[in-house]
Amino acid sequence: MPTDFRYNTGDTAVPWAAVGENYNANDVMEVIRFLMQGEGKEYDEALKGVYDKIKDLDKISTPPGKLTTGRLVEEAEQLCNEYLNTDSSTFLTNATAGLELGYKYANLKAGDEVIVPAITFVATIAYPLSIGCKLVFADIDPKTINMDPKDVEKKITSKTKAIVPVHIGGYAVDMDPIMEIAKKYDLVVIEDAAHGFGGTYKGKKLGTIGHFGSYSFHEVKNITSFGEGGIAVSSIPGYGSEMKRARFLGLDFSAPIKNWLYNVSPISGKEGPFIAGNHSPTEIQALGLKLQIARNEEIIKARRVAAEYLNSRLSANDAIITQDLGTDDTKPTFHLYLLQIDPAKAGGDIQVLKQKLEEKGVTNIPHFGPLYRFKAVSDMGIDVDAAAASCPVCEEVFYKRFTHLPLYGLTKEQLDHMANAVLESVKEMQEGK
Ligand SMILES: *Cc1c(COP(=O)(O)O)cnc(C)c1O
């Protein structure tokens, strides 16, 4: 990373800024107390032991000198570059900011059309919705609940500018046909890989196949950077340096400033320049990510084992459609367990099952649902009935067939509790109870 001229004050007697000098050992203790919570005598004693050890640091340590985007961000990006096989990794405040960057590259304006999956989280569409684009909903593949490429192609018009595949739960969208369609119609592909960090599609890392990819390290995702954070990547050759400038208002730190004027310039987009926002992450976020990247494979493996175990239990009832485990070259990240039922065989639909699961104490997580039914979307002039009619598979699968179960480091007891609850509930449904 080029030196940040605001701190690089050379031989001046009075540096421009000293950053982090107002933190001390007491504050570090608060951070420890927050990250490693506990109570009771044993905990208090252990904590006091830590304090006794670190309080001496007050006298002999120096502050970090940089708290926002700096060396640690660069190191985290380097680790991501190696892991994802790219040179463009750009650490941002969150994945929503990464998606925004891809959208801005596409030079979207009001009235342009963007094809998004019928089912995803609202973050996927926040930017096009905010500037008055027309969202066009692609129906889903019932097996994965991801965007169906065949329906994408049907919905392309002369106003289409971008396609946004979302790897829901960390299971790959069928990207080859999406990329073919994008090439044929000259469209920008922005992969929402919020759940997909480390997953693959035909040997390539999810997020690195489209023109842009965005990964989330929000606290509920597989790995986190202390609660918030995202990495954006681009497959456009050389675009990584533009993304670094797009992260912070278009400022360029690479050359010394002339005439005391900041070097600020627009970012190059597909059809013309655009103006950058501010999405700078902190060094602490980067530290949090660095610590977790190394564990990502292990974390995915543990989640796979949990998914395999649920499959082995749930396959006992043929009304239950278990999670697809992928193949050798198309590997999921197992962010969530996709539980589906065949309503005809189960003697009822997923609404009934969800009700029963909730009664049995199985987490009923807020659902990924049809976007066009969110008030923020329908109020922007979307005809909800027409959108629903254009996504019949989504309607059927959402209301009748699917729900998600969690897969994070669950204990055997927790997995058994979920499996028992699902099996008992489906049995009750089959017996008409
Ligand atoms: C979490 C999530 C996002 C947004 O990630 P942030 O890092 O919170 O901005 C985007 N898309 C999907 C599908 C998500 O689940």
PDBQT file of the ligand as one rigid body, heavy atoms in Angstrom, charges set to zero:
ROOT
HETATM    1  C1  LIG A 501     -25.142 -11.077   4.963  1.00  0.00    +0.000 C 
HETATM    2  C2  LIG A 501     -25.522 -10.937   3.537  1.00  0.00    +0.000 A 
HETATM    3  C3  LIG A 501     -25.144  -9.820   2.772  1.00  0.00    +0.000 A 
HETATM    4  C4  LIG A 501     -24.556  -8.584   3.372  1.00  0.00    +0.000 C 
HETATM    5  O1  LIG A 501     -23.383  -8.746   4.047  1.00  0.00    +0.000 OA
HETATM    6  P1  LIG A 501     -22.868  -7.538   4.977  1.00  0.00    +0.000 P 
HETATM    7  O2  LIG A 501     -21.432  -7.866   5.190  1.00  0.00    +0.000 OA
HETATM    8  O3  LIG A 501     -23.692  -7.586   6.224  1.00  0.00    +0.000 OA
HETATM    9  O4  LIG A 501     -23.056  -6.271   4.219  1.00  0.00    +0.000 OA
HETATM   10  C5  LIG A 501     -25.401  -9.818   1.418  1.00  0.00    +0.000 A 
HETATM   11  N1  LIG A 501     -26.047 -10.845   0.835  1.00  0.00    +0.000 NA
HETATM   12  C6  LIG A 501     -26.466 -11.926   1.531  1.00  0.00    +0.000 A 
HETATM   13  C7  LIG A 501     -27.140 -13.044   0.798  1.00  0.00    +0.000 C 
HETATM   14  C8  LIG A 501     -26.234 -11.984   2.905  1.00  0.00    +0.000 A 
HETATM   15  O5  LIG A 501     -26.713 -13.019   3.614  1.00  0.00    +0.000 OA
ENDROOT
TORSDOF 0
